[in-house]
Structures are given as C-alpha cells and as structure tokens.
Amino acid sequence: MWKYGQEDMNIKRLDYEFISQFAFWLKGERKCGHNVTLKYLGNLRKIVVECLKKEWLTNDPFANFKFSRIEKAPIALTKQELIRIVNKRFNIERLNHVKDIFLFCCYTGLAYIDVCQLRRLDITYGVDDGKWITTVRKKNRISY
C-alpha cells in the first residue's frame, strides 16, 4: 500500500526496485534494524526461489541485491538484570519453564539446542567429585 497503493499485486511484478523499496520501507516505516530487515528479505527470498523453480517468475529480483549482515557483539546481562529474571514470576506456567531453561543456559553456558538434547546420562562426576555436564555433540565438559 505504501508504494503501490494496492494491497496485493501480481508476483510477476516483483523486481529489483520492489526489493529495494521493501527494504527501505522495513527500515524507514517499520523501524526495523539492518539485520532484521535482512531476515525479512531472506524469508521473501525463499518464496522467490520457489517461484523461480515453478517458473512463475522468469527473472530473479534478488539477482543484484547485496546482502551483508552487520556483525554485532552480544551484550551480556548484568548481575542485576539476571537477578530480576530469577525473581520474575509468570502467571503462565509455560513461561516459567522457558525462564528456567534460559537461566540454565546462562549459568551453564550451554546453547538452547544443547539443553534440548541434554539427558541424565550427560551428567557425570568429574575428577573433583563435582557434577559435570558432558555434551555428546561437542564432546566437551562444562562445569555444573
């Protein structure tokens, strides 16, 4: 609607101009950051690839479009922020469960996927007689 004044348009009208204006709209009107904009464009690109495979499109509108992510260093939580999360109680039990998993990841350094794959067999006693988590995928030890 913003650019073309219509809610829907024929997929054959997708071109480089549309892609660049869509990126401009996401950044300007929707106030999306650069990497978030690229995520939306990546999702649209997947649809375009399917359209190209099915020959609904003859030209790739992304052909000359440059994708370049801006690498950002993650910002660690402060001790006070972590305490606020620990003390937060949700009315929905599922959210309390998600919070607990997030905190477990924070305290152990495990990625979410590693926590999902964690089994009781992965918890062993180390040479210090303390409990250790041994992840199967990475084959490393993380202090527990």
The 8 nearest C-alpha neighbors of each residue, nearest first, counted from 0:
[[1, 4, 5, 3, 6, 2, 7, 8],
 [0, 2, 4, 3, 24, 5, 28, 6],
 [3, 1, 0, 4, 20, 5, 24, 21],
 [2, 4, 0, 5, 1, 6, 8, 7],
 [5, 3, 0, 2, 1, 6, 7, 8],
 [6, 4, 0, 3, 7, 8, 1, 2],
 [7, 5, 0, 4, 8, 3, 1, 2],
 [8, 6, 5, 9, 0, 10, 4, 3],
 [9, 7, 10, 6, 5, 12, 11, 3],
 [8, 10, 11, 12, 7, 13, 55, 56],
 [9, 11, 12, 13, 8, 56, 55, 50],
 [10, 12, 9, 13, 56, 55, 14, 57],
 [11, 13, 10, 9, 14, 8, 17, 56],
 [14, 12, 11, 10, 17, 60, 15, 18],
 [13, 15, 60, 17, 16, 12, 18, 59],
 [14, 16, 60, 18, 17, 19, 61, 64],
 [17, 15, 19, 14, 18, 20, 13, 60],
 [16, 18, 20, 14, 15, 19, 13, 21],
 [19, 17, 21, 15, 16, 20, 22, 14],
 [18, 20, 22, 16, 21, 17, 15, 23],
 [21, 19, 23, 17, 22, 18, 16, 24],
 [20, 22, 24, 18, 23, 19, 17, 25],
 [23, 21, 19, 25, 20, 24, 18, 26],
 [22, 24, 20, 26, 21, 25, 27, 19],
 [25, 23, 21, 27, 28, 22, 26, 20],
 [26, 24, 29, 22, 23, 31, 27, 28],
 [25, 27, 31, 30, 23, 24, 29, 28],
 [28, 26, 24, 30, 25, 23, 29, 31],
 [27, 29, 24, 30, 25, 26, 23, 31],
 [28, 30, 25, 31, 27, 26, 24, 32],
 [31, 29, 26, 27, 28, 25, 32, 24],
 [32, 30, 26, 29, 25, 36, 35, 33],
 [31, 33, 35, 34, 36, 26, 30, 25],
 [32, 34, 36, 35, 37, 31, 26, 69],
 [33, 35, 37, 36, 32, 68, 38, 69],
 [36, 34, 38, 32, 37, 33, 31, 39],
 [35, 37, 33, 39, 34, 38, 31, 32],
 [36, 38, 40, 34, 35, 39, 41, 33],
 [37, 39, 35, 41, 36, 40, 34, 42],
 [40, 38, 42, 36, 41, 37, 43, 35],
 [41, 39, 37, 43, 42, 38, 44, 36],
 [42, 40, 44, 38, 39, 43, 37, 45],
 [41, 43, 39, 45, 44, 40, 38, 46],
 [44, 42, 40, 46, 45, 41, 47, 39],
 [43, 45, 41, 47, 42, 46, 40, 48],
 [46, 44, 48, 42, 43, 47, 41, 49],
 [45, 47, 49, 43, 44, 48, 50, 42],
 [46, 48, 44, 50, 49, 45, 51, 43],
 [49, 47, 51, 45, 50, 46, 44, 52],
 [50, 48, 52, 46, 47, 51, 53, 45],
 [49, 51, 47, 55, 53, 48, 52, 56],
 [50, 52, 54, 48, 56, 49, 53, 55],
 [53, 51, 49, 54, 50, 48, 55, 56],
 [52, 54, 50, 51, 55, 49, 56, 48],
 [55, 53, 51, 56, 52, 50, 57, 49],
 [54, 56, 50, 53, 51, 57, 11, 52],
 [57, 55, 51, 54, 58, 50, 11, 59],
 [56, 58, 54, 51, 55, 59, 11, 50],
 [59, 57, 56, 60, 51, 14, 62, 61],
 [58, 60, 62, 61, 57, 51, 56, 47],
 [61, 59, 14, 15, 62, 58, 13, 18],
 [60, 62, 64, 59, 63, 15, 18, 44],
 [63, 61, 59, 60, 64, 15, 58, 65],
 [64, 62, 61, 65, 15, 60, 59, 66],
 [63, 65, 61, 62, 66, 15, 19, 60],
 [66, 64, 63, 67, 61, 62, 68, 37],
 [67, 65, 64, 68, 37, 41, 40, 61],
 [68, 66, 65, 69, 37, 34, 33, 70],
 [69, 67, 34, 70, 66, 37, 33, 71],
 [68, 70, 71, 67, 34, 33, 72, 66],
 [71, 69, 68, 72, 34, 67, 73, 33],
 [72, 70, 73, 69, 74, 68, 34, 33],
 [71, 73, 74, 70, 75, 69, 68, 76],
 [74, 72, 71, 75, 70, 76, 69, 77],
 [75, 73, 72, 76, 71, 77, 80, 70],
 [76, 74, 73, 77, 78, 72, 80, 105],
 [75, 77, 80, 81, 78, 74, 79, 105],
 [76, 78, 80, 79, 81, 75, 82, 74],
 [77, 79, 81, 80, 82, 76, 83, 75],
 [78, 80, 82, 77, 81, 83, 76, 84],
 [81, 79, 83, 77, 82, 78, 76, 84],
 [80, 82, 78, 84, 83, 79, 85, 77],
 [83, 81, 85, 79, 84, 80, 86, 78],
 [84, 82, 80, 86, 81, 85, 87, 79],
 [83, 85, 87, 81, 82, 86, 80, 98],
 [84, 86, 82, 83, 87, 81, 102, 98],
 [87, 85, 83, 84, 82, 88, 81, 89],
 [86, 88, 84, 85, 83, 89, 95, 82],
 [89, 87, 86, 95, 90, 85, 84, 94],
 [88, 90, 91, 95, 94, 87, 92, 93],
 [91, 89, 92, 88, 94, 95, 93, 87],
 [90, 92, 89, 93, 94, 95, 88, 96],
 [91, 93, 95, 94, 90, 96, 89, 97],
 [92, 94, 96, 95, 91, 97, 89, 98],
 [95, 93, 97, 96, 92, 91, 98, 89],
 [96, 94, 98, 92, 93, 97, 89, 99],
 [95, 97, 93, 99, 94, 98, 92, 100],
 [98, 96, 94, 100, 99, 95, 101, 93],
 [97, 99, 95, 101, 96, 100, 94, 102],
 [100, 98, 96, 102, 101, 97, 103, 95],
 [99, 101, 103, 97, 102, 98, 104, 96],
 [100, 102, 98, 104, 99, 103, 97, 105],
 [103, 101, 105, 99, 104, 100, 106, 98],
 [102, 104, 100, 106, 105, 101, 107, 99],
 [105, 103, 109, 101, 102, 107, 108, 106],
 [106, 104, 102, 103, 108, 107, 101, 109],
 [105, 107, 103, 104, 108, 102, 109, 143],
 [108, 106, 104, 109, 105, 103, 143, 141],
 [109, 107, 104, 105, 106, 110, 141, 103],
 [110, 108, 104, 107, 113, 111, 114, 105],
 [109, 111, 113, 112, 104, 114, 108, 105],
 [110, 112, 114, 113, 115, 109, 104, 101],
 [111, 113, 115, 114, 110, 116, 109, 117],
 [114, 112, 116, 110, 115, 111, 109, 117],
 [113, 115, 117, 111, 116, 112, 110, 109],
 [116, 114, 112, 113, 117, 111, 118, 110],
 [115, 117, 113, 114, 112, 118, 134, 111],
 [116, 118, 114, 115, 113, 121, 119, 134],
 [119, 117, 120, 121, 116, 122, 114, 115],
 [118, 120, 121, 122, 117, 123, 132, 133],
 [119, 121, 118, 122, 123, 117, 133, 132],
 [120, 122, 133, 119, 118, 132, 134, 123],
 [123, 121, 132, 120, 119, 131, 133, 130],
 [124, 122, 131, 130, 121, 132, 125, 133],
 [123, 125, 130, 128, 129, 131, 126, 122],
 [126, 124, 128, 127, 129, 131, 130, 123],
 [125, 127, 128, 124, 129, 130, 131, 123],
 [126, 128, 125, 129, 124, 130, 131, 142],
 [129, 127, 125, 124, 126, 130, 131, 123],
 [130, 128, 127, 124, 125, 131, 126, 143],
 [129, 131, 124, 123, 143, 125, 122, 128],
 [132, 130, 143, 142, 123, 122, 124, 125],
 [133, 131, 122, 141, 121, 140, 134, 143],
 [132, 134, 140, 121, 139, 122, 131, 135],
 [135, 133, 138, 136, 137, 121, 139, 132],
 [134, 136, 138, 137, 133, 121, 139, 117],
 [137, 135, 134, 138, 113, 139, 116, 133],
 [136, 138, 139, 135, 134, 133, 140, 113],
 [137, 139, 135, 134, 136, 133, 140, 141],
 [140, 138, 137, 133, 134, 141, 135, 136],
 [139, 141, 133, 132, 142, 131, 134, 138],
 [140, 142, 132, 131, 143, 133, 139, 107],
 [143, 141, 131, 140, 132, 107, 130, 129],
 [142, 131, 130, 132, 141, 107, 129, 106]]
